[in-house]
Amino acid sequence: MKCEPFSGRRVDVAQARALQERLRHRVIQARLIQPEEIRWVAGTDLSYSRNRRLALAAVVLMDYASLRVIEERVMVREVNFPYVPGLLSFRELPALLEALDSIEPKPDVIIADGHGLAHPRFFGLACHLGVETGIPTVGCAKSRLVGEHEEPGPSMGDWVPLVYQGKTVGAVLRTKKGAKPLYVSVGHGTDLVFCIRVVMDCLRGYRLPEPQRRAHQLAEAHKRKMDRA
């Protein structure tokens, strides 16, 4: 599960953008699996140590039907790429790939805390993660990176298209009444209807789908522990 930019060499910002342009053509915008075939779902999140240049990647694996936790893992790696909007995957993927490599069984689908096609070069973190692992991946971000949209309706499940450069690149999905919507987009091996279905299936009364919410909690807990040390 090693990805090209981290396999023994470093890339600078210009090289990272060029790599995104090449890899985006490998994104499969069609279902590699049907929702009824999903057994294991993983949520990912990443946090950073306040005192050190360290990334803490959390992965929580759950049974899709019951959302029972099967396994959870946190990996810590030094950050070797600067913060540049639109190039988040080059900071986060090394630790995320390590965490995903360490869990068994492997997930049938990943809900990534980041954008997929809803990205300036149509290749956000969820796309990069999906292309490098080959696992169907859903992008589920808390805030907008690109595009325009109307306000979705107030009820859980209401959504409107997110449009960028004349293309629908995602859905602005209301996952909880009274809460801000999430930005859902295709990562890899999925379509938009599939992504919305997976997010909705994984809701348990919170704004975030449960695998992603639990991964966020896990990453934050480890960060607090590390920052106190």
RADA-V413355 format. One record per residue. RES is the residue in one small letter. SS is DSSP state (H for helix, E for strand, L for the rest). PSI is psi in radians with two decimals (* if undefined). OMEGA is omega in radians with two decimals (none if undefined). Layout:
res=RES ss=SS psi=PSI omega=OMEGA
res=RES ss=SS psi=PSI omega=OMEGA
//
This chain:
res=m ss=L psi=0.51 omega=3.14
res=k ss=L psi=2.38 omega=-3.08
res=c ss=L psi=2.70 omega=-2.96
res=e ss=H psi=-0.82 omega=-3.04
res=p ss=H psi=-0.21 omega=-3.07
res=f ss=H psi=0.12 omega=-3.09
res=s ss=L psi=1.25 omega=3.02
res=g ss=L psi=0.11 omega=3.11
res=r ss=L psi=2.75 omega=3.10
res=r ss=L psi=2.73 omega=3.02
res=v ss=L psi=2.58 omega=3.03
res=d ss=L psi=-3.09 omega=-3.03
res=v ss=H psi=-0.78 omega=-3.13
res=a ss=H psi=-0.72 omega=3.12
res=q ss=H psi=-0.64 omega=3.13
res=a ss=H psi=-0.76 omega=3.11
res=r ss=H psi=-0.72 omega=3.12
res=a ss=H psi=-0.66 omega=3.13
res=l ss=H psi=-0.70 omega=3.07
res=q ss=H psi=-0.73 omega=3.13
res=e ss=H psi=-0.62 omega=3.13
res=r ss=H psi=-0.81 omega=-3.03
res=l ss=H psi=-0.41 omega=-3.10
res=r ss=H psi=-0.39 omega=3.11
res=h ss=H psi=-0.17 omega=3.09
res=r ss=H psi=-0.12 omega=3.14
res=v ss=L psi=2.24 omega=3.07
res=i ss=L psi=2.01 omega=-3.14
res=q ss=L psi=0.93 omega=3.11
res=a ss=L psi=2.78 omega=-3.05
res=r ss=L psi=2.22 omega=2.97
res=l ss=L psi=-0.18 omega=3.12
res=i ss=L psi=2.63 omega=3.08
res=q ss=L psi=2.65 omega=-3.13
res=p ss=H psi=-0.66 omega=-3.11
res=e ss=H psi=-0.18 omega=3.11
res=e ss=H psi=-0.12 omega=-3.08
res=i ss=L psi=2.22 omega=3.03
res=r ss=L psi=-0.75 omega=-3.08
res=w ss=E psi=2.33 omega=3.08
res=v ss=E psi=2.42 omega=3.11
res=a ss=E psi=2.48 omega=2.99
res=g ss=E psi=2.49 omega=3.13
res=t ss=E psi=2.63 omega=3.02
res=d ss=E psi=2.81 omega=-3.11
res=l ss=E psi=2.45 omega=3.09
res=s ss=E psi=2.92 omega=-3.12
res=y ss=E psi=2.42 omega=3.05
res=s ss=L psi=2.36 omega=-3.12
res=r ss=L psi=-0.54 omega=-3.02
res=n ss=L psi=-0.29 omega=-3.06
res=r ss=L psi=2.80 omega=3.11
res=r ss=L psi=1.14 omega=-3.09
res=l ss=E psi=2.41 omega=3.06
res=a ss=E psi=2.37 omega=3.11
res=l ss=E psi=1.89 omega=-3.11
res=a ss=E psi=2.21 omega=3.14
res=a ss=E psi=2.38 omega=3.04
res=v ss=E psi=2.26 omega=3.06
res=v ss=E psi=2.12 omega=3.12
res=l ss=E psi=2.30 omega=-3.09
res=m ss=E psi=2.69 omega=2.93
res=d ss=E psi=2.21 omega=-3.01
res=y ss=L psi=-0.68 omega=-3.06
res=a ss=L psi=-0.75 omega=-3.04
res=s ss=L psi=-0.27 omega=-3.02
res=l ss=L psi=0.59 omega=3.01
res=r ss=L psi=2.36 omega=-3.14
res=v ss=E psi=2.22 omega=3.11
res=i ss=E psi=-0.76 omega=-3.13
res=e ss=E psi=2.66 omega=3.04
res=e ss=E psi=2.59 omega=-3.04
res=r ss=E psi=2.49 omega=3.01
res=v ss=E psi=2.28 omega=3.05
res=m ss=E psi=2.46 omega=-3.12
res=v ss=E psi=2.25 omega=3.11
res=r ss=E psi=2.61 omega=3.06
res=e ss=E psi=2.45 omega=3.12
res=v ss=L psi=2.16 omega=-3.09
res=n ss=L psi=0.23 omega=3.14
res=f ss=L psi=2.42 omega=-3.08
res=p ss=L psi=2.84 omega=3.04
res=y ss=L psi=2.00 omega=3.10
res=v ss=L psi=2.11 omega=3.12
res=p ss=L psi=2.32 omega=-3.14
res=g ss=L psi=-0.13 omega=3.14
res=l ss=L psi=0.54 omega=-3.07
res=l ss=L psi=-0.63 omega=-3.06
res=s ss=H psi=-0.48 omega=-3.11
res=f ss=H psi=-0.30 omega=3.01
res=r ss=H psi=-0.62 omega=-2.91
res=e ss=H psi=-0.47 omega=-3.02
res=l ss=H psi=-0.68 omega=-3.12
res=p ss=H psi=-0.83 omega=-3.13
res=a ss=H psi=-0.68 omega=-3.14
res=l ss=H psi=-0.72 omega=3.13
res=l ss=H psi=-0.68 omega=3.08
res=e ss=H psi=-0.77 omega=-3.12
res=a ss=H psi=-0.76 omega=3.13
res=l ss=H psi=-0.63 omega=3.11
res=d ss=H psi=-0.46 omega=-2.99
res=s ss=L psi=-0.15 omega=-3.07
res=i ss=L psi=2.59 omega=3.04
res=e ss=L psi=2.46 omega=-0.08
res=p ss=L psi=2.94 omega=3.11
res=k ss=L psi=2.49 omega=-3.12
res=p ss=L psi=2.65 omega=3.01
res=d ss=L psi=-0.44 omega=3.11
res=v ss=E psi=2.57 omega=3.13
res=i ss=E psi=2.32 omega=2.94
res=i ss=E psi=1.93 omega=-3.06
res=a ss=E psi=2.44 omega=3.08
res=d ss=L psi=1.41 omega=-3.12
res=g ss=L psi=3.08 omega=-3.10
res=h ss=L psi=2.71 omega=2.99
res=g ss=L psi=-1.84 omega=3.12
res=l ss=L psi=-0.33 omega=-3.13
res=a ss=L psi=1.22 omega=-2.93
res=h ss=L psi=2.61 omega=-3.10
res=p ss=L psi=-0.57 omega=3.11
res=r ss=L psi=0.34 omega=3.11
res=f ss=L psi=0.64 omega=-3.12
res=f ss=L psi=1.23 omega=3.11
res=g ss=L psi=-3.04 omega=-3.07
res=l ss=H psi=-0.72 omega=-3.11
res=a ss=H psi=-0.63 omega=3.06
res=c ss=H psi=-0.82 omega=-3.11
res=h ss=H psi=-0.78 omega=3.14
res=l ss=H psi=-0.75 omega=-3.13
res=g ss=H psi=-0.74 omega=3.13
res=v ss=H psi=-0.71 omega=-3.07
res=e ss=H psi=-0.52 omega=-3.13
res=t ss=H psi=-0.43 omega=-3.04
res=g ss=L psi=0.11 omega=-3.12
res=i ss=L psi=2.34 omega=3.06
res=p ss=E psi=2.30 omega=-2.98
res=t ss=E psi=2.40 omega=3.13
res=v ss=E psi=2.24 omega=3.03
res=g ss=E psi=2.26 omega=-3.12
res=c ss=E psi=1.72 omega=-3.04
res=a ss=E psi=2.66 omega=-3.10
res=k ss=L psi=-0.33 omega=-3.11
res=s ss=L psi=2.84 omega=-3.08
res=r ss=L psi=2.44 omega=3.04
res=l ss=L psi=-0.80 omega=3.12
res=v ss=L psi=2.93 omega=2.97
res=g ss=L psi=2.98 omega=3.12
res=e ss=E psi=2.70 omega=-3.14
res=h ss=L psi=2.78 omega=2.96
res=e ss=L psi=3.01 omega=3.08
res=e ss=L psi=2.22 omega=3.09
res=p ss=L psi=2.82 omega=3.10
res=g ss=L psi=2.97 omega=-3.02
res=p ss=L psi=-0.22 omega=-3.01
res=s ss=L psi=2.65 omega=3.06
res=m ss=L psi=2.22 omega=-3.12
res=g ss=L psi=-0.26 omega=3.07
res=d ss=L psi=2.44 omega=3.11
res=w ss=E psi=2.77 omega=3.06
res=v ss=E psi=2.73 omega=3.13
res=p ss=E psi=2.54 omega=2.96
res=l ss=E psi=2.08 omega=-3.00
res=v ss=E psi=2.29 omega=3.13
res=y ss=E psi=2.21 omega=-3.11
res=q ss=L psi=0.72 omega=3.08
res=g ss=L psi=0.05 omega=-3.12
res=k ss=E psi=2.53 omega=2.99
res=t ss=E psi=1.96 omega=-3.06
res=v ss=E psi=-0.04 omega=-3.13
res=g ss=E psi=-3.03 omega=3.11
res=a ss=E psi=2.43 omega=3.03
res=v ss=E psi=1.82 omega=-2.87
res=l ss=E psi=2.23 omega=3.05
res=r ss=L psi=2.00 omega=-3.08
res=t ss=L psi=-0.16 omega=3.10
res=k ss=L psi=2.34 omega=3.14
res=k ss=L psi=2.28 omega=3.12
res=g ss=L psi=-0.09 omega=-3.13
res=a ss=L psi=2.74 omega=3.06
res=k ss=L psi=2.58 omega=-3.14
res=p ss=L psi=2.89 omega=3.02
res=l ss=E psi=2.75 omega=3.14
res=y ss=E psi=1.83 omega=-3.03
res=v ss=E psi=2.33 omega=3.13
res=s ss=E psi=2.80 omega=3.11
res=v ss=E psi=2.29 omega=3.00
res=g ss=E psi=-1.12 omega=3.14
res=h ss=E psi=2.43 omega=3.08
res=g ss=L psi=0.43 omega=-3.11
res=t ss=L psi=2.96 omega=2.90
res=d ss=L psi=3.03 omega=-3.01
res=l ss=H psi=-0.69 omega=3.11
res=v ss=H psi=-0.73 omega=3.09
res=f ss=H psi=-0.82 omega=-3.10
res=c ss=H psi=-0.77 omega=3.11
res=i ss=H psi=-0.75 omega=-3.14
res=r ss=H psi=-0.80 omega=-3.11
res=v ss=H psi=-0.78 omega=3.12
res=v ss=H psi=-0.80 omega=-3.13
res=m ss=H psi=-0.69 omega=3.13
res=d ss=H psi=-0.45 omega=-3.06
res=c ss=L psi=0.17 omega=3.12
res=l ss=L psi=2.46 omega=3.08
res=r ss=L psi=0.84 omega=3.05
res=g ss=L psi=0.01 omega=3.12
res=y ss=L psi=2.94 omega=3.10
res=r ss=L psi=-0.72 omega=-3.10
res=l ss=L psi=2.54 omega=2.99
res=p ss=L psi=2.56 omega=-2.94
res=e ss=H psi=-0.76 omega=3.13
res=p ss=H psi=-0.70 omega=3.13
res=q ss=H psi=-0.70 omega=3.12
res=r ss=H psi=-0.75 omega=-3.14
res=r ss=H psi=-0.62 omega=3.09
res=a ss=H psi=-0.68 omega=3.10
res=h ss=H psi=-0.79 omega=3.12
res=q ss=H psi=-0.73 omega=-3.12
res=l ss=H psi=-0.79 omega=3.13
res=a ss=H psi=-0.74 omega=-3.12
res=e ss=H psi=-0.66 omega=3.12
res=a ss=H psi=-0.75 omega=3.11
res=h ss=H psi=-0.62 omega=3.10
res=k ss=H psi=-0.78 omega=3.13
res=r ss=H psi=-0.73 omega=3.13
res=k ss=H psi=-0.75 omega=-3.13
res=m ss=H psi=-0.69 omega=-3.12
res=d ss=H psi=-0.41 omega=3.09
res=r ss=H psi=-0.36 omega=-3.06
res=a ss=L psi=* omega=none
//
